[in-house]
Amino acid sequence: MTSHRTPQTMKPATAAKKLGIYLEAAPAEFQEGSVSRDELNALQTDPPEWLRELRRNGPHPRPVVAARLGVSISGLARGGVTEALTTDQIEALKAENPEWLQKERATQAEVRKEAVRIKEKRAAGQDAAAAS
């Protein structure tokens, strides 16, 4: 007896998130259909021109915008950035370097520094426990 397995599919929003693109900027056929794992893998390994263009010029979803600006998603919201931005808009923000962006970048740097400190403290604690 062989079982026939149907391919696992995901909603377009999930696929867009995995691809790091803004769903509303994707072609209609991508937005309206479901995406199989195989299709997602194909898009990741050999992206079509529309996907390369979206990744290059945007508009980009908030996680990508936050990463490119070096801030958290919450920091974007505090700075009043709630919409998807294009690469040009991100570069303009970097060049303008408003006060909120400077503050959020400093906050993000402190968060990263604290995460490293905690990781090192845990590692030292594990080393001490292993030695005893």
VENLINQUI-V837547 format. One record per backbone hydrogen bond with DSSP energy under -1.0 kcal/mol. CO is the residue of the C=O (numbers start at 0). NH is the residue of the N-H. If there is no record, write none. Layout:
co: <CO/CO>
nh: <NH/NH>
//
This chain:
co: <7/9/10/11/12/13/14/15/15/21/22/26/27/34/35/36/37/38/39/40/41/47/48/49/50/51/52/53/56/59/60/61/62/63/64/65/65/71/72/73/74/75/76/84/85/86/87/88/89/90/91/92/97/98/99/100/101/102/103/104/105/106/107/108/109/110/111/112/113/114/115/116/117/118/119/120/121/122/123/124/125/126/127>
nh: <36/34/14/15/16/17/18/19/20/24/25/30/31/9/39/40/41/42/43/44/45/51/52/53/54/55/56/57/86/84/64/65/66/67/68/69/70/75/76/77/78/80/79/59/89/90/91/92/93/94/95/96/101/102/103/104/105/106/107/108/109/110/111/112/113/114/115/116/117/118/119/120/121/122/123/124/125/126/127/128/129/130/131>
//
